[in-house]
C-alpha cells in the first residue's frame, strides 16, 4: 500500500487513482444529497421540542460529506501530493 501512496505523494498521474478517488467524491456528494433531504424534512416539520443531537449530527454529516466530496471530485489524487514547506517556516521539521 505504501508504494501506491508514494506514487500519489510524488504527484505521478495514475488513471486508477484518478477514477477511484473522483468516483468516491461523487458518491460522497450523493450521500450529502441524501443527508440534506433528511435535514430538510427535519427542518420543515415543526417539532414539539428544540433541536436534538440527532438533528445536529445530520447537519454535521451534510457539511462533512459536502466538503470531502467536493475536494475529492475536483482535485482527486492531487490532495495527497507533498507540499514543500520552506525551512524558514515556523512549521518546518526535519527528520534528522
C-alpha positions, -999 to +999 in steps of 0.1 A: +000+000+000+028+024+007+041+020-028+008+034-042+007+062-016+043+071-025+032+075-062+004+098-050+027+118-029+052+123-057+023+136-079+026+109-106-005+107-128-022+073-122-055+067-140-068+042-115-064+066-086-080+094-106-110+072-113-114+057-079-110+090-059-132+111-082-159+084-081-156+083-043-161+121-044-192+117-065-205+090-041-199+113-012-218+141-029-247+117-035-246+108+002-246+145+010-277+150-011-295+122+008-285+137+042-296+171+030-330+157+021-333+142+056-322+175+072-347+194+051-375+171+062-364+176+098-365+214+095-398+217+076-418+196+100-423+217+132-411+196+161-426+200+196-391+205+211-358+221+205-332+207+180-319+173+191-284+159+190-295+138+160-305+169+140-271+184+147-254+151+137-273+151+104-263+186+096-227+179+105-229+149+082-241+172+054-212+196+059-186+168+061-198+149+031-201+181+011-166+193+018-149+160+013-170+152-018-161+185-035-124+181-026-122+146-040-142+153-070-123+185-080-088+175-070-087+137-068-053+123-061-037+158-060-049+160-024-022+136-014+008+154-030+036+165-007+037+203-003+071+218+001+075+238+033+102+265+034+129+260+060+123+294+075+087+285+083+076+280+119+062+246+110+094+232+094+105+199+108+134+180+095+137+142+103+174+141+110 
